Amino acid sequence: MMNLMNKKVLVVGTGISGMGAVKLLNQVGADVVLYDGNDKLTVEEVEAKLAGEKAEIIIGELQDGVLTGIDLVVISPGVPIDSPLVLRFKAAGIQVWGEIELAYNYDKGSVLAITGTNGKTTTTALVGQIVGAWAEKTLVVGNIGNSYTKEVLNSTEESYTVAEISSFQLETVYEFRPKVSAILNITPDHLNRHHTMECYAQTKELISAKQTKAEICVLNYDDEMLRAFGGECSASVVWFSRKIKPEVGAYLDGDMIKYTDGVSDVDVINVHDMNLIGAHNYENVCAAVAITKAAGVPLDIITEQIRIFKAVEHRIEYVATKNGVMYYNDSKGTNPEAAVKAIEAMSRPTILIGGGYDKGSEFDLYVKAFGDKVKLLILIGQTKDKIAQTARENGFDNIIFADSMEEVVKICFENAVSGDAVLLSPACASWGMFDNYEQRGNMFKDYVNAL
């Protein structure tokens, strides 16, 4: 553990993660400088966010003189590690951490860490609920919306931290060594940041880089990249699969989710006894079973918690039935693969709402998933023309453009008939029109409930 008492630490970014870092650094006695390159911000606005926490505030340009005497830099996940700013820190010989490394430095308990392109939030929430029903103290943190830095000082030697970790957060881990790590899947995403698929995959794999055979890494056997990675992973590998029975791990056999330790097999739960719907969710449950078994949770607790678990908000979340039409909010479907899984989970003729911020995705997969299920496509945001063009190239042209969420819901209401489903699963990030995917999903739900 690095002792940061009286060390001078520069925190970059004034979002949730930056504020969590400042608070933790204050609590452990560091001397904090808080920097944000957005020169539209005012010192007063940043002070209001700090809510009484101590930090020297710098906004706009960062002068070279500031770097003198800095012992450590902590960057927010939104700051790319190949940005000129971070390269300046590295050139000056200053170590650059992210929020995960900083928090982990102070975690006294066991860490269960989950990453992957899709399914992270549902799997993390489910693992958190299972472990929470078993362990004395459980902290559920990370990308799920609860800052790890804010919670970590509540950890004890007996506690379990269940962390959802993004590829952006994994770019800055060094000593991070979970008791159990998991990579759920790797599909193209954030290529505007990681540039190549290989780089993106390697970043995800950093979750297990410091693990030894004494720790466990849970991998998806059905993902070719991860199956290959399993052979070179430094941890002991436990698999999960929807298609085959692995040597050791959780798998789907007909309607039954099972677990094998390599000698005997046990039934965990029948998929019809769960609240989660869709094949991708059976995968998430298999992953959660493998992770919690690896952590030592008894089978009866695992089964019972899966049975009562409810879907995560904004992830194929049932909203309401209006005039015989079922409305679903999948605002968390922020890339094509995630949205495909939501479309596949629909069992009715579907009106699909898509589009948003352009992070460099291609939409062929999304459109090919329509089959004869999607009857109308309503598009919003920066990517609407790109998606419309892809849809037309694939022979689908029943498309309507809209400019606001209110207009979207109005169009759905006018076009849906009893027996249909309406699905918000945009395949894109929310920025530009909305602050985040939560706001997008909440606005959709508000307009639907007001119908």
N, C-alpha and C positions, 0 to 999 in steps of 0.2 A: 504493500500500500504506500502511495506517495503522501507524505504529510504536507498539507498546503497552508498550515498555520503561518501567518505573516508573509506568505508568498504573494507576489503581485500577479494577478490573473486578469487577462483581457477577455471579456465575454463579447462575442460578435452576434448581434441580432437581438431585437427587443420583443420577440414573440413569446409564446407560452414557454418554449424551451429555454430561451435566453433568461426569462424572468425566474424560471425554476432554478437555473444555474446560479444566478446572482444570490438567490435566497440560501441555497445550500452552501455556497462559498462564504457568505456572511456567517452562517451558523458554525462553520469549521475554522473561522478566524482568518480567512484570506483577505487580502487588500484588493478590492474589485474595481476595474475600469470597464465601463459598459459602452460599447461602440455600435453605432448604426450608420450605414452609408447613405441612408435615405435623407437627403438634405431638406425634404419637405417637413420632416418631423421637427417639433420644437422641444427644448429641454423640459418645458412644463408638461408636455404630453408624456414624455418618458418618465418624469418624476411621478406623475399620477399613476402610471403603470407599476412603478416600483413599490408603491403603497408602503412607504416607510423603510424599505430596504436601503442599505448604504451602497453607493457606487459613484465613482467619478464618471460623468456622462460626456461622451464625445460624439458629435453628429457631423455627417458630411465627409470631408476628406480626412484621412488619417495621416498625420505628419510622421516622418521617420523618427523624430525625437521621442515620440510616445513609446516606441518599441524598446527603447533603452530601459533595462531594468525589468522587463516583463519576463516572468518565469514560465508561464503557461498561457496558451490561448485556448478558449473553449468556443467552438463555432456551433451555430444552429444547423439543423439538417438541411435548411434551404440554401446554405452557402456551399457551392461546389468546391471540392478539394483541389481542382485544377484552375480555380479562379485566380486572377492576378494578385488579389489580396492574400489568399492563403499561401501562394507561392512566395510572396514577400516574407511572410512569417517563417516559412521553412528556410528561405535563403539566409534569414537572420539567426538560424539555428534554434528557433523556439519550437518546442513540441506543441502539436495541435491535437486537441482532444475534441470529441463530440460529447453530447449530453450523456450517452450511454456509458462511455468510459469513465466520465466524471462520477456518475452515480455509483457505478460498479465498484469504484475505488473505496466506497463507504458501505457496501452491502455486506452485512455480517452473516446472512443466511444462505440458502440454496437458491440458485437462479434457474428457471426454466424459460428458455428464450425461443421465440417462434418467428420465422420469417418466411417469405414466399411471395409470389406475385399476387395470388388470389387466395382468399379463404382465411387470411391471417386474423382478422378481427373476430370472426365467428369462432375459430379454433381457440384463440386466446381467451375469449369470454367463457367458452365451455370449459377449458382447462382450469381457468380461474375459479369457476363455480365448483368443479369437482374437487380441486385441491382445498378450496375454502371450506368444504364440508368435512374435510379430514384433518387438515393441519390447524394448529392453534392460531397461527397468524399468517394471512396471505395478502400480498400486495399485488394488485393487477395494474400494470403500468405500460408506458411507451406510447406507440402510435394510436392506441385505443382511446387516447384523449386524457390520460392522467399522467402527468409528468413524473418520470422516474426520479429526477432530482428532488422533487417535492416530497416524495414518499420515503426515500431510502433511509433516512435517519430513524424511521420507525422499525427498521429491520432488527431482528435478533438472531442469535445462533440457531434458533429453532424455526425461524420464519422462512416462507417460500415467496420469492418474487416471480410472478408470471409476466413476462415482458413480450409485447408485440414490437418487433423491430423492423424498420424499413431498410432498404438498400442504402438510402442516403445516410442513415445512422450507422450503418456497418462500415462506411468508408473510414471512420475514425476510431476503430477499436484496436487496442494493442494487447492489454493483459486480460481482457474480457474472456471469462472461461465459465460458461454455464455448466451446471450438473447435467442437464438435458438440453440439447439444442434440437431444433426441427426446421427443415426446409420443406415446405409443402409442395412447391412446384416452381418451375422457372419458365416463364413465357415472355415474349418481347414486351417491355414496358420501360418508360423513362429513358428511351434511347437518346433523347435530346440531352440527357445528362451523362449517361454512361457510354454513349457513342457506339459501342459494339456489344453484341449479344454475349460475346466471350467475357468482356469486361464486367458486364452486368452479372453474369453467372458467378464469376470469381468473387465479386463483391458480396453476393449472397452467401457464398461458401465460407467467408471470413467468420461467420457465426460460430464455426466449430474449429477455427484455426489453432486455438490454444488448448483445445481439449486433448486428453490422452485416452488410452483404452479404459481407464477407470471411469470415464464419463461416457455418456450415450448421445449419439446423434440419430434422430428419427428422420428417415428419408422416404420419399414417394417412389415406390418401385415402378409405377406406371410412367414415370417421367424419365425419358432416355438420358438426359443430361445428369440427373441425380443418380440413376442406376450406375452410370459410369463413375460418377464422383464417389459412390459408396466404396469402390475398390481402393481409392487413395486417401479416404478420410482418416484422420488421425484418431478419431474416437471409435468406440464400439458401435456398430450400426444396427439399428432396429428399423424394420421396414413397415410401411402400410401400403395396402393395395386394394383397388376395387376389382381387379381382373384376375389375380392369381393368389395362391396361398404362399406367402414368403417363408423362408427358413425360420425366422423369428419375427413376430410382429402381429399387427392387426389387419384383418382382411374381410371382404364381403363375400359370403357364400350364399347365393340365392338372396333371400330377404334377411339373412342373419349376419350380424357383425360378430366376428369371432376373434379370438386371440390365441396364438400358438407360441409356446416358449421353446419350440424345437423338439419337444418330446410329446406333450399332450396339448389338445385343443379345448378351449372352453367357449361356450356361447356367451356373448356380452349382452346384446339386445337385438330384437327384431325391429327392422326399420319402420314397421307400421305402428310400433309403440312409441315413436318419437314425434315431437312437434315440428322438427326440421323437415323441409321437403326438398326434393331434387337430388340427383345423383352426386353433384359436387358436394352436397352437405353430408352424404354418406361417407365421402372421402375425408371431409373435415372431422367427422366423428371417429373414423378409423385412426386418424392422426392423433386426436385427443386421447383415445384409448392407449395408443402406443406410448405417448408422452407421460401420461399419468401412471401407467403400469411401470414405466422406467423410473418414475419418481418414488414408487413404492406404495401407491394408493391401493387399498383392497378393492377387489372386483365388485363387491356388492355396492360399495359407495359410488364407483364409476357408473354402474348400470343405472342406479336410482337417479343420479344427477343428470345423466343424458336423457332419461325419460321425462324429467320435468323441465328441461332446458327450453327456453323460448328463443326464437330467432332474434338476432341483433337488429337494433333499429337501423333503418336505411339499407338493409340487406334482404331483398325479397320479402319485405315486411308487408303483411296484409294491412290495408288501411281501412277499407269500408266496402260495403256492397250498396250500390245506388241503382235503382230500377233494374235489378237483376245483373248488374255489371260489377265484377270484382276488381277493385283497384289495388295495385301493388307498388310499393316504393322501394326501388333498388338504386337509390341515388349513389350508393357506395360502389356501384358498377362503373368505376372510373377508367376502365380500359376494355378493349373489345373482348378479351377472353372472359373477364368477369361477367360482362353483359350476356355473352353467349350462354353461360351457365344459367342465368336468370330466364332467358328465352326458353331454354330446354326444360326448365321447371314448370312452365305454363302448360295447362292441359285444356285450354279453351282458345277459340279464335281471339287473337290479341291485337290491340292497338298499342304500338310501341312508340315511346318518346325517347329520342336520342339527340346527341350533339352537345357541344360545349367547347371548352378550351382545347386548342390544338397542341398536343405534346409529341407530335410526330408519328402517331399511330397510323397503321393501314386498317381499312374497315372491311376487307373481303370476308374474313372469318365471320364477322358480325352479320353481314348481309346474307351469307350462305346459310346461317342458322335459321333464317326466317322460315324456310321450307314452305309448307302451305298453312303455317300457323299464324304468321303476321299478316293482317289484312290491310293495315294502314300504318304509315310511318310519319310521325310528326317530328320535325327537326328544328332545333334552336342553336344559337351560339355560333362561334367562329368556324366550326367544322361542318356546318350544315350543307354547304355546297359540295364539299369533299365527299361526305357520306352519300348525298343524293346522287352524285355522279357514279360512285361505286355501286349503289343500288340499281341505277338504270343500266349500267354495264352488265349487271347480273339479272336483267330482265324484270326488275321490280320498279314500278313507277307510280304507285299510289302514295304520293308524298305531299304533305302540306307543311309549309314553313310557318313558324310563329315567332313573335318577338318578346314574349314574356310568359312566365309560368301561368299567369291568370288566363291568358289567351289559349295556352296549351290545354288547360283543363276544360275550358269552354268548348274547344274543338272536339275533345274526347267525348264530352257529354252529348254533343250534337250528332256524333257519328257512331257511338256504341249502341248495340242492341242487347236486349236481355240474353244472357248466356255468354257474353264476351268477357274478356279481361282487358284491363288497361295497365300497362307496365311502364313505369319510368325506369329505364336502365340505359343511361346515356352513352356508355362506352368512352366517355371523355371526362376530364377534370372539370370542375365547376367554375374555375376562375374566369373573370371577365364579366359574367352576369351575376355571379353569387360570390359571397365571401369564402364558402367552403361547401363540401357536399352535404353537410348537415343542414345548412340553411336552405339549400336547393330542395332537399327531401322534406323539410318542415313546411316550406311554402307550398309544395305539391300537396302535402297532407291537409294543410289548412284549407286550400281551395277545394279539394275533394270533399272534405267534411262539411263544407259550407253549401255544397250542391243541394 
